[in-house]
Amino acid sequence: MLRLWRLHRVSSLFARLEKDIRFNYFWTRCSKLISVTLFAVHCAGCFNYMIADRYPDPEKTWIGAVMPTFRSESLWARYVTALYWSITTLTTTGYGDLHAENPREMLFDICYMLFNLGLTAYLIGNMTNLVVHGTSRTRSFRDSIQSASEFASRNQLPDKIKQQMLSHFCLQFKTEGLSQQAMLNCLPKGIRSGIAYNLFFTIIRKAYLFHGVSNSFIAELVMEVQAEYFPPMEDIMLQNEAAADIYIIVSGVANLITTANGNEQVYEKVEEGDMFGEVGALCDIPQPFTCRTTTLSQLLRIRKIRLTEIMQEHKEDSKILMNNLFQKLKLHESLPELKQLDRRFMHKYELFHAPQEAWLLPQPYLQYTEHKLEDIGKKIPTFCGDHGSTKLAAETNQMRLTQQGNSHDHGNYMATDGMAGEEGERNEVHINCETKEVSIHINSEDCDAASHWQTDHETVRLGSSHNTSDGITMRENQDSSNIKSSNKRVTIHTYPRNAAGSLVQNGKLINLPGSLDEIFEIGCQKFPGLRPTKLFSGDYAEIDDISVIRDGDHLFLLQM
């Protein structure tokens, strides 16, 4: 009997096996339940036979009543008979052929059947848990389908939307084991970084928007990527909705659809390796397209907010990224968003090439600055068209501006505004966020001599960001005679073969002529064999007006 204490070792063995990842948990649990049942049947049969064997009258025992000479029978026959009685009693079958014949056996049978109540509950409960656990996902899926169907019927939704809802739940059920996002969130950051790097680094690196950026930029970005699956004919994003995410297609095909006068038209088909949503996100405009899948598609989603934060931390990589975006926009000049919302987009486009990457500033600061620049532009004096120049007002203009929001990041912002009244005039306002200075350049073009005039910088001091009563003062240029004509000199190059500009040839320093055609003629002379038709700035922005060219600019000639 003391040897039964060794049973705790068997219990510890099964506990270790259940935690051992080399063995299947389901079959380990089943083996444990079978072992417990067989051990209980064996012990009960042996104890019941021992009671019958030691009873004084062998014929008045449960086994002696059917086998009077049971002691002369073989050990195997007696053991099988004892197991037979034990199992029939355990399963509550009770055929009645073997039953208690004396008080000792009756007392043992009572204890054994009470024990069977607990053992049966233990076995049934464990088996139920194993079976239910294997079907819980299916039950949850069917509950979701039923809830979605009832919701669509109760709200009288169109069949198209109802089918999209059901398709989404079906795909979610099929791909639940592929993403395992909940499991990944439980891992430490180091392991998640390694997983994300191996899964997404190559895919993101091949996307056109991230060509030329550093590996550290990509490594930080992959941590923010989430893989998602979409069934066929499901809308990933809608036209004119607020831009919040950027998507990269890993597998599958989708259509970019534009809607005009209620009619849908496929603008472009995006396939594996392509991306969409970046125009609305980085230009801060509503989404120009509706994106709808045509096949089962796996996509990588990048949050706009997190991408912007990473861009602010990597200034040089951000320049490359925005240049890549601009190059694509130049190749897609038929973009409907640029046609319908040209004014709104071109305002953001000017920020691409503003000094010190003004587009990296937080959006609240840009909105605040835009309002203040409008007020400043209304109060800047204009030039007289008769003489081509004039001095600034003799009196100092006081302008009180109430600064809103929190403190802002360092950077510069440039706004360009043509002053009303005279054709050809152009004013520029530069805001330096680090020194809190606003530099205002007022340019005018002499209608007769076609020469350009420029005033010296005017400085405006912004008041404290936390004191709304402080204003800014625009001081008059102390010497208006400094306004004079200047001959501009520029350097011309052939257009580089890639956006990084690593193959730019040596430039030619020339005096800026009076028109673009003259620049093209000079380019033909300086670079034999070149017939340029387009002119670009150092940031690869196309130049259509020669008046925007400044002294010392680098210009690039492109032959279409």
HELIX and SHEET records of a PDB file:
HELIX    1   1 LEU A    2  ARG A    6  5                                   5    
HELIX    2   2 LEU A    7  LYS A   19  1                                  13    
HELIX    3   3 TYR A   25  ASP A   53  1                                  29    
HELIX    4   4 PRO A   58  LYS A   60  5                                   3    
HELIX    5   5 PHE A   70  SER A   72  5                                   3    
HELIX    6   6 LEU A   75  LEU A   90  1                                  16    
HELIX    7   7 PRO A  103  ARG A  154  1                                  52    
HELIX    8   8 ASP A  159  LYS A  174  1                                  16    
HELIX    9   9 GLU A  176  SER A  179  1                                   4    
HELIX   10  10 GLN A  181  ASN A  185  1                                   5    
HELIX   11  11 LYS A  189  LYS A  206  1                                  18    
HELIX   12  12 TYR A  208  PHE A  210  5                                   3    
HELIX   13  13 ASN A  215  VAL A  222  1                                   8    
HELIX   14  14 GLU A  278  CYS A  283  1                                   6    
HELIX   15  15 LYS A  304  GLU A  313  1                                  10    
HELIX   16  16 LYS A  315  LEU A  331  1                                  17    
HELIX   17  17 PRO A  336  GLN A  340  1                                   5    
HELIX   18  18 ASP A  342  PHE A  352  1                                  11    
HELIX   19  19 ALA A  358  LEU A  360  5                                   3    
HELIX   20  20 GLN A  363  LYS A  379  1                                  17    
HELIX   21  21 SER A  480  ASN A  482  5                                   3    
HELIX   22  22 LEU A  516  LYS A  526  1                                  11    
HELIX   23  23 ILE A  546  VAL A  548  5                                   3    
SHEET    1   A 4 GLN A 226  PHE A 230  0                                        
SHEET    2   A 4 SER A 297  ARG A 303 -1                                        
SHEET    3   A 4 ASP A 245  SER A 251 -1                                        
SHEET    4   A 4 MET A 275  PHE A 276 -1                                        
SHEET    1   B 4 ASP A 235  MET A 237  0                                        
SHEET    2   B 4 THR A 290  THR A 293 -1                                        
SHEET    3   B 4 ALA A 254  ALA A 260 -1                                        
SHEET    4   B 4 ASN A 263  VAL A 270 -1                                        
SHEET    1   C 2 ASN A 397  MET A 399  0                                        
SHEET    2   C 2 ILE A 472  MET A 474 -1                                        
SHEET    1   D 5 ASN A 412  ASP A 417  0                                        
SHEET    2   D 5 ARG A 426  ASN A 432 -1                                        
SHEET    3   D 5 GLU A 437  GLU A 445 -1                                        
SHEET    4   D 5 HIS A 452  GLN A 454 -1                                        
SHEET    5   D 5 LYS A 484  SER A 485 -1                                        
SHEET    1   E 4 ASN A 412  ASP A 417  0                                        
SHEET    2   E 4 ARG A 426  ASN A 432 -1                                        
SHEET    3   E 4 GLU A 437  GLU A 445 -1                                        
SHEET    4   E 4 GLU A 458  ARG A 461 -1                                        
SHEET    1   F 4 LYS A 508  ASN A 511  0                                        
SHEET    2   F 4 ARG A 489  THR A 494 -1                                        
SHEET    3   F 4 HIS A 554  LEU A 558  1                                        
SHEET    4   F 4 LYS A 534  PHE A 536 -1                                        
END                                                                             
